[in-house]
């Protein structure tokens, strides 16, 4: 069974309580539960990690090359700042799908730039929990290439 690495970046552990007017009331546990349902139906396995630490995310991606067939990542605030995460994705060469709950292009200007998008196969932004579901389906479609 093919494995997909799912990474949730900083502060996503606070979903449900964090700025609900932007991110809604859905919790990370609920998102993970829904992702697992899709994974079971599509017969792929997921390793899901949330981290608030850039270096930890870089380490995880760096070690993922031979273990995972795709990466689904919401880099959260690191989307806009992390050359290190971008370089890790480029270095490992794993097909990557970037997701965001909110539409980053309709928010503050500093969120309009994603350092990750150029090294991802694609980006889904603005559909709440459905960004993750669509992102996982996109990642699964890449496994067939
Ligand atoms: C986010 C958008 C980012 O700009 C923000 O820093 C986040 C969450 C999203 O999912 O909408 O933490 O990635």
Backbone and ligand atoms as CSV (ligand in chain L), in Angstrom:
chain,resi,resn,atom,element,x,y,z
A,1,UNK,N,N,0.845,-1.205,0.000
A,1,UNK,CA,C,0.000,0.000,0.000
A,1,UNK,C,C,0.879,1.254,0.000
A,2,UNK,N,N,0.555,2.193,-0.901
A,2,UNK,CA,C,1.371,3.412,-0.983
A,2,UNK,C,C,1.097,4.324,0.209
A,3,UNK,N,N,2.170,5.027,0.605
A,3,UNK,CA,C,2.045,5.873,1.801
A,3,UNK,C,C,2.154,7.343,1.432
A,4,UNK,N,N,1.324,8.137,2.075
A,4,UNK,CA,C,1.361,9.590,1.869
A,4,UNK,C,C,1.658,10.250,3.213
A,5,UNK,N,N,2.602,11.185,3.182
A,5,UNK,CA,C,2.929,11.950,4.385
A,5,UNK,C,C,2.073,13.214,4.401
A,6,UNK,N,N,1.395,13.440,5.526
A,6,UNK,CA,C,0.563,14.643,5.684
A,6,UNK,C,C,1.192,15.490,6.786
A,7,UNK,N,N,1.526,16.736,6.448
A,7,UNK,CA,C,2.138,17.620,7.447
A,7,UNK,C,C,1.252,18.841,7.655
A,8,UNK,N,N,0.917,19.077,8.915
A,8,UNK,CA,C,0.214,20.299,9.311
A,8,UNK,C,C,1.227,21.191,10.015
A,9,UNK,N,N,1.357,22.421,9.532
A,9,UNK,CA,C,2.337,23.337,10.109
A,9,UNK,C,C,1.861,24.034,11.381
A,10,UNK,N,N,2.552,25.110,11.732
A,10,UNK,CA,C,2.363,25.752,13.035
A,10,UNK,C,C,0.951,26.297,13.272
A,11,UNK,N,N,0.519,26.142,14.500
A,11,UNK,CA,C,-0.753,26.656,15.019
A,11,UNK,C,C,-1.987,25.906,14.515
A,12,UNK,N,N,-1.786,24.927,13.660
A,12,UNK,CA,C,-2.955,24.186,13.165
A,12,UNK,C,C,-3.487,23.235,14.232
A,13,UNK,N,N,-2.673,22.990,15.258
A,13,UNK,CA,C,-3.167,22.230,16.411
A,13,UNK,C,C,-4.261,23.005,17.150
A,14,UNK,N,N,-4.332,24.317,16.906
A,14,UNK,CA,C,-5.316,25.156,17.613
A,14,UNK,C,C,-6.630,25.290,16.853
A,15,UNK,N,N,-6.736,24.620,15.711
A,15,UNK,CA,C,-7.974,24.737,14.921
A,15,UNK,C,C,-9.187,24.369,15.772
A,16,UNK,N,N,-10.264,25.098,15.522
A,16,UNK,CA,C,-11.461,24.897,16.342
A,16,UNK,C,C,-11.623,26.070,17.294
A,17,UNK,N,N,-10.460,26.484,17.865
A,17,UNK,CA,C,-10.475,27.623,18.793
A,17,UNK,C,C,-9.833,28.844,18.153
A,18,UNK,N,N,-8.991,28.602,17.135
A,18,UNK,CA,C,-8.173,29.662,16.542
A,18,UNK,C,C,-8.953,30.429,15.468
A,19,UNK,N,N,-9.130,31.733,15.682
A,19,UNK,CA,C,-9.765,32.611,14.675
A,19,UNK,C,C,-10.856,31.882,13.878
A,20,UNK,N,N,-11.935,31.462,14.563
A,20,UNK,CA,C,-12.964,30.668,13.861
A,20,UNK,C,C,-13.619,31.411,12.705
A,21,UNK,N,N,-13.583,32.754,12.760
A,21,UNK,CA,C,-14.181,33.523,11.650
A,21,UNK,C,C,-13.384,33.320,10.355
A,22,UNK,N,N,-12.124,32.913,10.490
A,22,UNK,CA,C,-11.291,32.654,9.303
A,22,UNK,C,C,-11.207,31.155,9.016
A,23,UNK,N,N,-10.955,30.382,10.064
A,23,UNK,CA,C,-10.657,28.957,9.839
A,23,UNK,C,C,-11.835,28.029,10.130
A,24,UNK,N,N,-12.948,28.616,10.604
A,24,UNK,CA,C,-14.100,27.784,10.932
A,24,UNK,C,C,-13.917,27.079,12.264
A,25,UNK,N,N,-14.834,26.153,12.544
A,25,UNK,CA,C,-14.823,25.505,13.865
A,25,UNK,C,C,-14.263,24.091,13.811
A,26,UNK,N,N,-13.861,23.695,12.611
A,26,UNK,CA,C,-13.385,22.318,12.459
A,26,UNK,C,C,-12.059,22.126,13.215
A,27,UNK,N,N,-11.939,21.003,13.895
A,27,UNK,CA,C,-10.694,20.726,14.643
A,27,UNK,C,C,-9.735,19.916,13.766
A,28,UNK,N,N,-8.473,19.901,14.192
A,28,UNK,CA,C,-7.482,19.117,13.449
A,28,UNK,C,C,-7.819,17.626,13.535
A,29,UNK,N,N,-8.335,17.215,14.683
A,29,UNK,CA,C,-8.707,15.795,14.854
A,29,UNK,C,C,-9.767,15.403,13.826
A,30,UNK,N,N,-10.737,16.305,13.599
A,30,UNK,CA,C,-11.809,16.034,12.627
A,30,UNK,C,C,-11.236,15.960,11.200
A,31,UNK,N,N,-10.332,16.908,10.892
A,31,UNK,CA,C,-9.705,16.892,9.560
A,31,UNK,C,C,-8.975,15.563,9.359
A,32,UNK,N,N,-8.217,15.157,10.369
A,32,UNK,CA,C,-7.445,13.910,10.241
A,32,UNK,C,C,-8.357,12.696,10.073
A,33,UNK,N,N,-9.468,12.723,10.817
A,33,UNK,CA,C,-10.453,11.627,10.726
A,33,UNK,C,C,-11.012,11.531,9.295
A,34,UNK,N,N,-11.354,12.696,8.726
A,34,UNK,CA,C,-11.914,12.706,7.363
A,34,UNK,C,C,-10.859,12.259,6.340
A,35,UNK,N,N,-9.604,12.685,6.548
A,35,UNK,CA,C,-8.527,12.267,5.645
A,35,UNK,C,C,-8.353,10.751,5.700
A,36,UNK,N,N,-8.423,10.205,6.911
A,36,UNK,CA,C,-8.258,8.751,7.062
A,36,UNK,C,C,-9.376,7.993,6.364
A,37,UNK,N,N,-10.595,8.555,6.392
A,37,UNK,CA,C,-11.725,7.900,5.708
A,37,UNK,C,C,-11.446,7.806,4.216
A,38,UNK,N,N,-10.973,8.941,3.635
A,38,UNK,CA,C,-10.675,8.951,2.203
A,38,UNK,C,C,-9.544,7.959,1.913
A,39,UNK,N,N,-8.537,7.970,2.770
A,39,UNK,CA,C,-7.375,7.083,2.562
A,39,UNK,C,C,-7.813,5.622,2.561
A,40,UNK,N,N,-8.689,5.275,3.505
A,40,UNK,CA,C,-9.171,3.880,3.577
A,40,UNK,C,C,-9.905,3.513,2.298
A,41,UNK,N,N,-10.790,4.431,1.860
A,41,UNK,CA,C,-11.576,4.163,0.646
A,41,UNK,C,C,-10.670,4.025,-0.578
A,42,UNK,N,N,-9.602,4.780,-0.604
A,42,UNK,CA,C,-8.709,4.779,-1.784
A,42,UNK,C,C,-7.522,3.823,-1.616
A,43,UNK,N,N,-7.500,3.138,-0.480
A,43,UNK,CA,C,-6.458,2.136,-0.215
A,43,UNK,C,C,-5.032,2.705,-0.260
A,44,UNK,N,N,-4.872,3.827,0.429
A,44,UNK,CA,C,-3.525,4.360,0.669
A,44,UNK,C,C,-3.384,4.520,2.178
A,45,UNK,N,N,-2.138,4.590,2.651
A,45,UNK,CA,C,-1.982,4.794,4.095
A,45,UNK,C,C,-1.356,6.171,4.339
A,46,UNK,N,N,-1.747,6.775,5.460
A,46,UNK,CA,C,-1.295,8.130,5.779
A,46,UNK,C,C,-0.449,8.130,7.038
A,47,UNK,N,N,0.623,8.911,7.010
A,47,UNK,CA,C,1.280,9.274,8.269
A,47,UNK,C,C,1.012,10.768,8.434
A,48,UNK,N,N,0.388,11.114,9.559
A,48,UNK,CA,C,-0.034,12.504,9.763
A,48,UNK,C,C,0.747,13.103,10.929
A,49,UNK,N,N,1.361,14.266,10.668
A,49,UNK,CA,C,2.171,14.926,11.701
A,49,UNK,C,C,1.795,16.403,11.761
A,50,UNK,N,N,1.676,16.927,12.967
A,50,UNK,CA,C,1.552,18.386,13.134
A,50,UNK,C,C,2.785,18.876,13.875
A,51,UNK,N,N,3.374,19.964,13.380
A,51,UNK,CA,C,4.542,20.499,14.085
A,51,UNK,C,C,4.552,22.016,14.029
A,52,UNK,N,N,4.975,22.591,15.134
A,52,UNK,CA,C,5.139,24.054,15.189
A,52,UNK,C,C,6.572,24.455,14.892
A,53,UNK,N,N,7.411,23.481,14.517
A,53,UNK,CA,C,8.853,23.743,14.430
A,53,UNK,C,C,9.383,23.533,13.010
A,54,UNK,N,N,9.930,24.562,12.466
A,54,UNK,CA,C,10.414,24.537,11.081
A,54,UNK,C,C,11.437,23.419,10.853
A,55,UNK,N,N,12.430,23.331,11.759
A,55,UNK,CA,C,13.495,22.332,11.604
A,55,UNK,C,C,12.946,20.918,11.638
A,56,UNK,N,N,11.937,20.710,12.477
A,56,UNK,CA,C,11.333,19.373,12.579
A,56,UNK,C,C,10.654,19.009,11.246
A,57,UNK,N,N,9.993,19.998,10.645
A,57,UNK,CA,C,9.320,19.760,9.364
A,57,UNK,C,C,10.365,19.487,8.272
A,58,UNK,N,N,11.460,20.254,8.302
A,58,UNK,CA,C,12.544,20.045,7.331
A,58,UNK,C,C,13.106,18.624,7.482
A,59,UNK,N,N,13.350,18.201,8.725
A,59,UNK,CA,C,13.877,16.847,8.980
A,59,UNK,C,C,12.936,15.779,8.434
A,60,UNK,N,N,11.644,15.956,8.729
A,60,UNK,CA,C,10.647,14.973,8.283
A,60,UNK,C,C,10.641,14.827,6.766
A,61,UNK,N,N,10.640,15.955,6.080
A,61,UNK,CA,C,10.605,15.924,4.607
A,61,UNK,C,C,11.900,15.307,4.079
A,62,UNK,N,N,13.001,15.686,4.694
A,62,UNK,CA,C,14.305,15.173,4.261
A,62,UNK,C,C,14.410,13.662,4.351
A,63,UNK,N,N,13.720,13.080,5.347
A,63,UNK,CA,C,13.794,11.620,5.544
A,63,UNK,C,C,12.693,10.875,4.796
A,64,UNK,N,N,11.870,11.623,4.029
A,64,UNK,CA,C,10.663,10.982,3.486
A,64,UNK,C,C,10.863,10.348,2.112
A,65,UNK,N,N,11.994,10.614,1.463
A,65,UNK,CA,C,12.186,10.244,0.055
A,65,UNK,C,C,11.819,8.786,-0.280
A,66,UNK,N,N,12.383,7.851,0.463
A,66,UNK,CA,C,12.111,6.456,0.105
A,66,UNK,C,C,10.926,5.862,0.854
A,67,UNK,N,N,10.342,6.668,1.741
A,67,UNK,CA,C,9.261,6.124,2.572
A,67,UNK,C,C,7.876,6.486,2.059
A,68,UNK,N,N,7.772,7.645,1.406
A,68,UNK,CA,C,6.450,8.145,1.027
A,68,UNK,C,C,6.383,8.449,-0.466
A,69,UNK,N,N,5.183,8.197,-1.016
A,69,UNK,CA,C,5.011,8.392,-2.466
A,69,UNK,C,C,4.510,9.797,-2.785
A,70,UNK,N,N,3.998,10.499,-1.778
A,70,UNK,CA,C,3.527,11.872,-1.999
A,70,UNK,C,C,3.482,12.597,-0.657
A,71,UNK,N,N,3.468,13.904,-0.758
A,71,UNK,CA,C,3.387,14.761,0.439
A,71,UNK,C,C,2.201,15.703,0.292
A,72,UNK,N,N,1.369,15.737,1.330
A,72,UNK,CA,C,0.274,16.714,1.419
A,72,UNK,C,C,0.636,17.637,2.570
A,73,UNK,N,N,0.766,18.926,2.299
A,73,UNK,CA,C,1.246,19.822,3.358
A,73,UNK,C,C,0.450,21.118,3.424
A,74,UNK,N,N,0.065,21.476,4.654
A,74,UNK,CA,C,-0.381,22.837,4.920
A,74,UNK,C,C,0.752,23.473,5.728
A,75,UNK,N,N,1.614,24.236,5.060
A,75,UNK,CA,C,2.776,24.773,5.772
A,75,UNK,C,C,2.423,25.937,6.711
A,76,UNK,N,N,1.133,26.336,6.695
A,76,UNK,CA,C,0.636,27.412,7.562
A,76,UNK,C,C,1.526,28.653,7.403
A,77,UNK,N,N,1.933,29.281,8.500
A,77,UNK,CA,C,2.697,30.539,8.384
A,77,UNK,C,C,4.020,30.343,7.643
A,78,UNK,N,N,4.579,29.127,7.702
A,78,UNK,CA,C,5.860,28.888,7.006
A,78,UNK,C,C,5.727,28.963,5.482
A,79,UNK,N,N,4.475,28.890,4.999
A,79,UNK,CA,C,4.217,29.074,3.567
A,79,UNK,C,C,4.908,30.337,3.055
A,80,UNK,N,N,4.815,31.364,3.890
A,80,UNK,CA,C,5.213,32.703,3.456
A,80,UNK,C,C,6.642,33.061,3.839
A,81,UNK,N,N,7.303,32.188,4.582
A,81,UNK,CA,C,8.626,32.557,5.121
A,81,UNK,C,C,9.718,31.509,4.902
A,82,UNK,N,N,9.344,30.243,4.668
A,82,UNK,CA,C,10.364,29.200,4.838
A,82,UNK,C,C,11.050,28.744,3.541
A,83,UNK,N,N,12.218,29.310,3.313
A,83,UNK,CA,C,13.067,28.820,2.223
A,83,UNK,C,C,13.519,27.397,2.563
A,84,UNK,N,N,13.703,27.123,3.864
A,84,UNK,CA,C,14.187,25.795,4.283
A,84,UNK,C,C,13.194,24.685,3.935
A,85,UNK,N,N,11.902,24.930,4.150
A,85,UNK,CA,C,10.900,23.904,3.810
A,85,UNK,C,C,10.793,23.780,2.294
A,86,UNK,N,N,10.821,24.902,1.612
A,86,UNK,CA,C,10.796,24.854,0.142
A,86,UNK,C,C,11.977,24.027,-0.396
A,87,UNK,N,N,13.173,24.281,0.137
A,87,UNK,CA,C,14.358,23.570,-0.341
A,87,UNK,C,C,14.280,22.078,-0.018
A,88,UNK,N,N,13.697,21.748,1.148
A,88,UNK,CA,C,13.556,20.336,1.534
A,88,UNK,C,C,12.646,19.614,0.541
A,89,UNK,N,N,11.561,20.268,0.152
A,89,UNK,CA,C,10.626,19.657,-0.813
A,89,UNK,C,C,11.325,19.489,-2.164
A,90,UNK,N,N,12.044,20.528,-2.582
A,90,UNK,CA,C,12.757,20.449,-3.866
A,90,UNK,C,C,13.813,19.349,-3.810
A,91,UNK,N,N,14.498,19.229,-2.679
A,91,UNK,CA,C,15.586,18.250,-2.550
A,91,UNK,C,C,15.059,16.824,-2.566
A,92,UNK,N,N,13.933,16.579,-1.884
A,92,UNK,CA,C,13.477,15.178,-1.783
A,92,UNK,C,C,12.741,14.744,-3.050
A,93,UNK,N,N,12.205,15.697,-3.784
A,93,UNK,CA,C,11.589,15.379,-5.071
A,93,UNK,C,C,10.266,14.635,-4.982
A,94,UNK,N,N,9.700,14.534,-3.800
A,94,UNK,CA,C,8.403,13.849,-3.661
A,94,UNK,C,C,7.289,14.758,-4.186
A,95,UNK,N,N,6.383,14.223,-5.013
A,95,UNK,CA,C,5.285,15.064,-5.502
A,95,UNK,C,C,4.479,15.624,-4.329
A,96,UNK,N,N,4.313,16.941,-4.347
A,96,UNK,CA,C,3.761,17.640,-3.181
A,96,UNK,C,C,2.528,18.449,-3.561
A,97,UNK,N,N,1.516,18.362,-2.696
A,97,UNK,CA,C,0.319,19.185,-2.847
A,97,UNK,C,C,0.239,20.104,-1.630
A,98,UNK,N,N,0.109,21.400,-1.913
A,98,UNK,CA,C,0.027,22.414,-0.851
A,98,UNK,C,C,-1.437,22.772,-0.624
A,99,UNK,N,N,-1.855,22.795,0.614
A,99,UNK,CA,C,-3.253,23.160,0.896
A,99,UNK,C,C,-3.339,24.248,1.955
A,100,UNK,N,N,-4.414,25.026,1.850
A,100,UNK,CA,C,-4.736,26.043,2.857
A,100,UNK,C,C,-6.233,26.036,3.088
A,101,UNK,N,N,-6.619,26.160,4.345
A,101,UNK,CA,C,-8.038,26.245,4.682
A,101,UNK,C,C,-8.637,27.532,4.132
A,102,UNK,N,N,-7.932,28.642,4.370
A,102,UNK,CA,C,-8.425,29.951,3.926
A,102,UNK,C,C,-7.875,30.243,2.531
A,103,UNK,N,N,-8.510,31.228,1.875
A,103,UNK,CA,C,-7.996,31.685,0.576
A,103,UNK,C,C,-6.891,32.706,0.854
A,104,UNK,N,N,-5.662,32.269,0.746
A,104,UNK,CA,C,-4.544,33.142,1.147
A,104,UNK,C,C,-4.456,34.384,0.251
A,105,UNK,N,N,-5.058,34.329,-0.939
A,105,UNK,CA,C,-4.975,35.471,-1.870
A,105,UNK,C,C,-6.027,36.539,-1.592
A,106,UNK,N,N,-6.975,36.221,-0.707
A,106,UNK,CA,C,-7.984,37.230,-0.365
A,106,UNK,C,C,-7.693,37.830,1.008
A,107,UNK,N,N,-6.518,37.508,1.548
A,107,UNK,CA,C,-6.191,37.987,2.901
A,107,UNK,C,C,-5.060,39.031,2.840
A,108,UNK,N,N,-4.351,39.227,3.931
A,108,UNK,CA,C,-3.298,40.252,3.970
A,108,UNK,C,C,-2.277,40.005,2.864
A,109,UNK,N,N,-1.651,41.085,2.443
A,109,UNK,CA,C,-0.729,40.974,1.306
A,109,UNK,C,C,0.428,40.005,1.572
A,110,UNK,N,N,0.892,39.957,2.829
A,110,UNK,CA,C,2.041,39.081,3.100
A,110,UNK,C,C,1.694,37.602,2.908
A,111,UNK,N,N,0.375,37.291,2.876
A,111,UNK,CA,C,-0.017,35.886,2.653
A,111,UNK,C,C,-0.155,35.566,1.166
A,112,UNK,N,N,-0.007,36.572,0.310
A,112,UNK,CA,C,-0.214,36.323,-1.124
A,112,UNK,C,C,0.966,35.596,-1.758
A,113,UNK,N,N,2.088,35.617,-1.053
A,113,UNK,CA,C,3.269,34.930,-1.583
A,113,UNK,C,C,3.406,33.578,-0.891
A,114,UNK,N,N,3.466,32.517,-1.710
A,114,UNK,CA,C,3.816,31.201,-1.169
A,114,UNK,C,C,5.194,30.824,-1.705
A,115,UNK,N,N,6.123,30.600,-0.782
A,115,UNK,CA,C,7.454,30.136,-1.190
A,115,UNK,C,C,7.411,28.660,-1.567
A,116,UNK,N,N,6.320,27.990,-1.161
A,116,UNK,CA,C,6.198,26.544,-1.381
A,116,UNK,C,C,5.595,26.246,-2.762
A,117,UNK,N,N,4.677,27.097,-3.210
A,117,UNK,CA,C,3.930,26.813,-4.452
A,117,UNK,C,C,4.826,26.461,-5.650
A,118,UNK,N,N,5.942,27.158,-5.859
A,118,UNK,CA,C,6.762,26.823,-7.037
A,118,UNK,C,C,7.378,25.414,-7.010
A,119,UNK,N,N,7.486,24.817,-5.832
A,119,UNK,CA,C,8.051,23.454,-5.780
A,119,UNK,C,C,6.956,22.399,-5.546
A,120,UNK,N,N,5.706,22.860,-5.421
A,120,UNK,CA,C,4.580,21.919,-5.283
A,120,UNK,C,C,4.021,21.620,-6.667
A,121,UNK,N,N,3.330,20.468,-6.779
A,121,UNK,CA,C,2.670,20.159,-8.050
A,121,UNK,C,C,1.437,21.032,-8.223
A,122,UNK,N,N,0.846,21.427,-7.113
A,122,UNK,CA,C,-0.309,22.314,-7.180
A,122,UNK,C,C,-0.699,22.770,-5.796
A,123,UNK,N,N,-1.644,23.712,-5.774
A,123,UNK,CA,C,-2.062,24.305,-4.500
A,123,UNK,C,C,-3.589,24.408,-4.474
A,124,UNK,N,N,-4.176,24.104,-3.300
A,124,UNK,CA,C,-5.623,24.253,-3.121
A,124,UNK,C,C,-5.841,25.142,-1.909
A,125,UNK,N,N,-6.580,26.215,-2.101
A,125,UNK,CA,C,-6.649,27.241,-1.064
A,125,UNK,C,C,-8.059,27.804,-0.983
A,126,UNK,N,N,-8.630,27.817,0.219
A,126,UNK,CA,C,-9.880,28.554,0.401
A,126,UNK,C,C,-11.123,27.729,0.638
A,127,UNK,N,N,-10.999,26.403,0.730
A,127,UNK,CA,C,-12.197,25.568,0.846
A,127,UNK,C,C,-12.349,24.908,2.213
A,128,UNK,N,N,-11.689,25.456,3.219
A,128,UNK,CA,C,-11.803,24.871,4.552
A,128,UNK,C,C,-11.335,23.423,4.550
A,129,UNK,N,N,-12.052,22.574,5.277
A,129,UNK,CA,C,-11.652,21.160,5.370
A,129,UNK,C,C,-11.595,20.514,3.978
A,130,UNK,N,N,-12.430,21.006,3.062
A,130,UNK,CA,C,-12.428,20.424,1.707
A,130,UNK,C,C,-11.116,20.672,0.964
A,131,UNK,N,N,-10.367,21.704,1.354
A,131,UNK,CA,C,-9.038,21.891,0.737
A,131,UNK,C,C,-8.183,20.650,1.005
A,132,UNK,N,N,-8.291,20.113,2.227
A,132,UNK,CA,C,-7.509,18.914,2.562
A,132,UNK,C,C,-8.004,17.692,1.785
A,133,UNK,N,N,-9.347,17.561,1.712
A,133,UNK,CA,C,-9.903,16.382,1.019
A,133,UNK,C,C,-9.524,16.421,-0.461
A,134,UNK,N,N,-9.711,17.609,-1.071
A,134,UNK,CA,C,-9.342,17.762,-2.492
A,134,UNK,C,C,-7.843,17.571,-2.670
A,135,UNK,N,N,-7.084,18.085,-1.709
A,135,UNK,CA,C,-5.623,17.957,-1.768
A,135,UNK,C,C,-5.192,16.505,-1.685
A,136,UNK,N,N,-5.860,15.741,-0.823
A,136,UNK,CA,C,-5.508,14.320,-0.703
A,136,UNK,C,C,-5.856,13.586,-2.003
A,137,UNK,N,N,-7.022,13.901,-2.569
A,137,UNK,CA,C,-7.397,13.256,-3.847
A,137,UNK,C,C,-6.391,13.618,-4.935
A,138,UNK,N,N,-5.926,14.857,-4.928
A,138,UNK,CA,C,-4.909,15.281,-5.916
A,138,UNK,C,C,-3.616,14.500,-5.678
A,139,UNK,N,N,-3.212,14.371,-4.424
A,139,UNK,CA,C,-1.983,13.626,-4.105
A,139,UNK,C,C,-2.120,12.168,-4.553
A,140,UNK,N,N,-3.295,11.576,-4.322
A,140,UNK,CA,C,-3.522,10.177,-4.730
A,140,UNK,C,C,-3.441,10.060,-6.251
A,141,UNK,N,N,-3.970,11.051,-6.948
A,141,UNK,CA,C,-3.919,10.986,-8.426
A,141,UNK,C,C,-2.483,11.028,-8.920
A,142,UNK,N,N,-1.598,11.666,-8.175
A,142,UNK,CA,C,-0.189,11.727,-8.578
A,142,UNK,C,C,0.510,10.374,-8.427
A,143,UNK,N,N,-0.039,9.512,-7.559
A,143,UNK,CA,C,0.591,8.202,-7.332
A,143,UNK,C,C,0.512,7.325,-8.574
A,144,UNK,N,N,-0.455,7.641,-9.434
A,144,UNK,CA,C,-0.689,6.779,-10.616
A,144,UNK,C,C,0.255,7.124,-11.759
A,145,UNK,N,N,0.993,8.206,-11.600
A,145,UNK,CA,C,1.876,8.646,-12.712
A,145,UNK,C,C,3.020,7.682,-12.939
L,1,LIG,C1,C,-3.135,28.823,6.444
L,1,LIG,C2,C,-2.915,30.232,5.895
L,1,LIG,C3,C,-1.641,30.836,6.426
L,1,LIG,O1,O,-1.456,32.149,5.918
L,1,LIG,C4,C,-1.695,30.919,7.940
L,1,LIG,O2,O,-0.472,31.409,8.456
L,1,LIG,C5,C,-2.074,29.636,8.586
L,1,LIG,C6,C,-3.091,28.792,7.959
L,1,LIG,C7,C,-4.489,28.224,6.018
L,1,LIG,O3,O,-4.634,27.011,6.123
L,1,LIG,O4,O,-5.391,28.961,5.612
L,1,LIG,O5,O,-1.609,29.320,9.673
L,1,LIG,O6,O,-2.114,27.976,5.929
